[in-house]
């Protein structure tokens, strides 16, 4: 169950009604222990009195005599954009509170961006900020499964057909979920034994109590490293005691409903960003202040 957020959209708009309040909030989340140079990470920086939320670093190995000047948005997803932080914050809030995601077209309508591509660009930048760079390996009872995103090549528009052998345009995705814990997933080129087993070794701790999969032959080698058990879907078996893949399949269901119902089409190039978005929302589902979590990672 998703935890109720600490703020409504109306409360967020009231709280961040000016750029100054937005910048102060971003500064507090980005540098909770004091401002640091984003280039050399030195804390010895000087505030520019004539330009609020701007600093200069004169570290010899960084800015030198002339100094390296930076602002609160330097090296963040907000850099080199014309939209105010107030708008960015609203988009972040909408994306974190939409269980199945929210399309760039809907964002475009709500923020009144002049061009749809602006909203699309903002959404992808925020998805990039949702990537978990320092996740811990999964523990406890873990489920592993693969799925496919997309459809048949014959159903594509004439201009987008690939004319590939077999006629499929589906993209393979592998995922692992810790029951009552986090999920990790990524796009893969091939669902072969080497690829699937490498993913499990990278994401699952060897001290888990169980790794549950379906009967796919590619998982047979997992028993050499992990306490592995499987259910045979081909024989109508979906649960045997605590052996099942219901949690990861529920995550796949949510992901696919989002792709089909909200985004309609996701390309191979940007699928990893959508996976990061859905994984982040799932992993932060108990966090009442998920909005702040995203801002801190921007």
Secondary structure by P-SEA (a helix, b strand, c coil): ccccccccaaaaaaaaccaaaaaaaaaaaaccccccccccccccccccccccccccccccccccccccccccccccccccccccaaaaaaaaaaaaaccccccaaaaaaaaccccaaaaaaaaaaaaaaaccccccccccbbbbbccccccccccccccccccccccccbbbbbbcccccbbbbbbbbccccaaaaaaaaaacccccccbbbbcccccccccccccbbbbbcccccccccccccaaaaaaaaaaaaaaaaccccccccccaaaaaaaaaaaaaaccccaaaaaaaaac
